[in-house]
C-alpha cells in the first residue's frame, strides 16, 4: 500500500497529472473544431512537465512551497530524468514531425507569462516583480496562459482560421480556468502573501465561491453565442460547469493538497471523457 501511495504522490507532485490535464484540455479544443490529431496536445503536456517542475524548483530554492521541499529534494534525480525525457519529447515533436514551426510564435507570449509567473521581471529594491506578485493579477495570468496554449496554439498548428468562434472559445476557456483556479487560492488563503490580493483575500472565501459560480454561468452561456453549437456540446459544457461548481463549493482552506492538486486538476480530464461519451 505504501508503494502505491509513493507512486501516486510522484504522479501528482511531479506534475504528470497536470500535464495529462493539459493534454486533455488541448485535445478538447481540437475535437470541438473537428480535428483528431494529438501532436499539439503532446507538446503541451511535455511543456507543462518542464515548466511546472522548473517553477517548483525556483520556488523551493527561494524558500517557497516549504510543504513540498522535503519531497522535492528527495526525488530530485527522478524529477530531472522526467523533465529531460519531456524535453526530448518536446524537441522530437516540434522538429522531427510535420509540426508547423510557425506555431511556436503563438506560444511566445503565453510562454513568457508562464516563465515570468514566478521568475521576476525586475526588482524594486528587495521586492521581486513577477506576474504572481502583481496584486489581483495572479489568477488572470494563469487563465490567459492556459487559454492561449490550449486554444490558439493547437488551432493555429492545424491551420484553422481564427474566427469569432475561436475567440469566444478562448474567452470561455479563460473563465473556466479562473473558476477552477479559485479552489487553489482558497486553499492557500492563509499562506499566500497578503500583497498578492487574491480573490479570497479581497472578498473572503464565501464571496469567492459566488465569483466562481458567476464565472461558470458565463462560461456556460457563451455556448449559445457560438455558431453551430450542437446540443451535445451544450450538455457537456453544462455538466462540466456543474462538476466545477461542486468542487468550488466544497473547497476550503482546510482541504488536503490532493483536493486541488488531484481532484480539481482532474476536471479537464473529466471534460475530455464526457466529450467522448456524448
N, C-alpha and C positions, 0 to 999 in steps of 0.2 A: 504493500500500500504506500509506503514512504517513497518507493521507487517511482510509482505512478504520480505521486504528488510532485516529486522533483521534475519529472518530465513536463507536467502541467505548468509548474512555475516557470520553467525555461521557455515554454511555448508562449506564455503571456508576457513575461518580463523581458524577453529578448526581442519583443515586437513582431514575432511571427504572426501573432493573432491580428494585430492591427494591419499588418501587411496583407493578410488574407481579406480583411475588411476593405482595404484599398483596392485590391484586385476586384472584389465583388462590386463595389460602388462604381468603378470604371467600366466594368463589364455591363452593368445595368444601363449606362448611357448608350453603349453600342447596341444593345438589344432593343432599346426603345426606338432607336433610329434605323433599325433593320440590318444591323451588322452582327456577325458571329465571331469575328477574329478575336484572338486572345493575346496578341503581341503587346499592345499598349497596356492592357491590364497587368501583364507580367512585368513590364518596365516600371509601372507604378509600384507594384509590390516590392521589387528589388530596391527601388529608390527609397521606399519607406524604411526598409530594414537598415540601409546605410545611414540615412539622415537621422532617423529617430535614435539609433544607437550612438551616433556622434553627439546628438543633443544631450542624451543621457550622460555620456562621458564628460561633456563640458560642464553640465550642471553639477555632477558629483565632484568633479575636480575643484569647483569653486564652492564647495560645501553647501550645495543644494541637494534636494532629494535624499536627505540623510536616511530615510526609511529604507531606501534601496541600496545604499552604499555597500554594505557588507556583502549582499548577494552579488552585486555587480562586480566587485573586486574579486570575489571567489570564482566567478565564471568569466573572467576577462579573456582568457585564451579561447574558450568556446565562442564568445561573442565576436572576437576578432576573426576567427575562422568563418563564422556565419556571415559576417559583413564582407569578408574577402570573397566568399562564394557569390554573394549578392552582387558585388562589383563586377565579377567576371560575367555573371548572368546579364547584367545591365550592358556591359560592353558588347557581348555577343549579340544581344537583342537589337542593339542600335546600329552596329557596324558590320554585322555578318549575316543579316537577313534583308528582306525587302523593305525595311523600316525607312520611312521618309525622314531624312535627317533634318529637313526644314522644320519639323515638328519640335525640335529642340528649342527653337526660338520662342515657341509658345510657352515652353516651360520656364524660360528665364525669369520673368517677373514673379512667378509663383514659387520657383526655386529660391529666388532672392528672399522672399518673405519667409520661407521655411528656414533658410540658413540663418537669417538675422532675427529669428524668433527669440533666440537666447543669446547669440553672439552679438555684442554691442556694435551698433552702427558708429557710435562715437562716445566719448566720455565727457562729462561735465564735472570736473573735479574728480571725486571718487565715485560718482554716480554713473553707472553704465546705462546707456540709452539703447534699448532694443525694442522690437515690436511687442515682446512680452511685457516690457516695463512701461509702455505708454499707457497712461490711465484710460481704462474702458476700451482699449483697442485690442487687447489680447484675444478675445473671443472672435472678433471680426476678422483679424488677420488669419486665424486658424481656418475660419469658414471660407474666406476668399481663396486661400491657398488650396484647400481640398476641392472646392468647386471648380477652380480653374484647371487643376490637374486631372480631375475626374470627368470634366465635361468638354472644355475647349481642346485639351491635349488629344484625347482619343478621336474626336470628330475631325480635327484638322489632319491627323495622321491618315485617316481613311479617305480624306478628300471631300468631306461633306461641307457644303456651303453654309456659312453662318447666317441663318435666317432668324426671324423673330422668335421662332420656337426654340432655337438653340439658346438665345439669350434668356428666354423665360426658364428654360431648364437650368441654366447657370444660376439665376436668381433664386429659383426654387431650391437648388442644392445648397446655396448659402443659408437659407432659412432652416433647412433640415440639419445641417452641420451645427449651426448655432444652437438649435434646440437640444441636440444630443450631447453638446459640449457642456451645457449647464449642469448636469449631474457631477461633472468633474470639478467645476467651480464651487458647487455646493459642498462637495466632499472636502475641498481644500480651503474653505472659507476661514478656518481657524489658523491655517499655516501660511496662506498667501500674504505677502506684504500688503499692508493697508494702502500703500501707494498705487497698487495695481488698479484699485477701484473696479473690481469685477462686479458683475450684475448682482450677485448675492450680497456683496459688501455694500453696494449702493442702495438697494431696495429691500434687502432682507431675504430670507430663504423662501417664505411663503409667496411673496410677490414675484420672486424669480421664477417660481413654478408657473404662475399666471402668465408671465412674459413668455415662457417656453410654450405654453399651451397656445397663446396668441400666434407665435411663430408657426406652430404646426397647423393652425387653422388657415393661415395664409398659404402655407406650403401645400395644403390640400386644395385650396381654392384656385391656385394657379393652373391646375389641370384643365379647368373649364375655359381658360383663355387660349389654350393651345389648339392648333388646327388638327383635326382628325385624331383626337384623343379617343381611344377605344374605351368601352365600358369596363373591360377587364383591367385596364391600366388605372382607371379611376378607383376601382375596388381595391387594387393593390396599394395605391397611394393612401387611400383612406385607412386601410388595415395597418400600414406601417406607421401612420400618424398616431393611431390608437395605441399601438405597441410602444412607440416612443413616449407618448404621454404617460402611460402607466409606469414606465421606468423613471420618468421625470418626477411623477407624483410620489413615488416611493423612495426617492433619493433623499439622503440626509448627510450631515457632517459625520455621522457615526457609521456610515456604510463601510464595509470592508473594501480593500483595494480591488478585489475581484468583481465587486458590483459594477464599477465603472470600467475597469481595465479589461474585464472579460465580457460581462453581460451587456453593458451598454455598447461596447465596441462590436458586439455581435449583431447589432441591428441591421447594418448594411448586408451582412451575410443572410439574415432572415429575409430581407427585402429581395435579394437575389434569388433565394429559394422560392419565394412567393411568385415572382415573375415567371419562373419555370412552371410552377404548379398551375398558374392561370393562363 
